[in-house]
Amino acid sequence: MTDLHVTVDGRDLEAVWTDDAPETRAALEDALPVAGEATRWGDELYFDLALDVPLENASAVVPEGSIAYWPAGGKLCLFWGPTPASEDSEPRAAAPVTVIARVTDTEPLADLEDGARVRLERTDV
């Protein structure tokens, strides 16, 4: 089993995989490690990542801390609060995404800026 480790601008975050998107999870696991300079959109960071998978169990509204993949745009996204597309305080993507993991503590993400460096890697146990 592969655990997921996330680093955002030097902040180490624990993440847990979800069971809702096995094809997308497998594609991301095969691609690890991945990294990119992220764009901030509200309380979301996203960066370019090309995975050859369709949407799985797609939703625009996602749980706080979601790590999601947007196949149409080729982006990996991290949500921790409202975005410009949100209604109230929910995290909401601009278009449906596939949630594949969640960070367990979003507090360290509150003051991030555009251009934050995001890295996801394996932690084999």
C-alpha positions, 0 to 999 in steps of 0.5 A: 500500500502507498500512503500519500505525502503532500508538501505545500511551500515547505508545509508537510501535510498528511493525506489519506486516499479515498475509495471513490475513484480507483482508476484516477488513484491508480493513475496518480500513484503511477505518476508519483512523485508529481509537483508544480507551481500552483495557481490560487483560486480562492481557497484552492490551489491547482497545477498542471498534471496530465493523467489519462483518466476520465471523470470518476464519481465527479462532483463540483462541491467537494469536502474540505481538504480534497485533493482532486483531479480535473481531467478536462483541464489536466489539473490537480487541485487542492481545496480547503475552503470557498472558491469564487464558484462557492455558494456559502462556505463550501469548497466548489470547483469551477467544473466537476472533478474527481476526488482522490484523497484528502489532507487531514489538516487544512489549517496550514494552507490558510495564508498561501499565496499564488505560486505556491509549490505543491509536491505529492509523493509516495510514503511506502509502508 
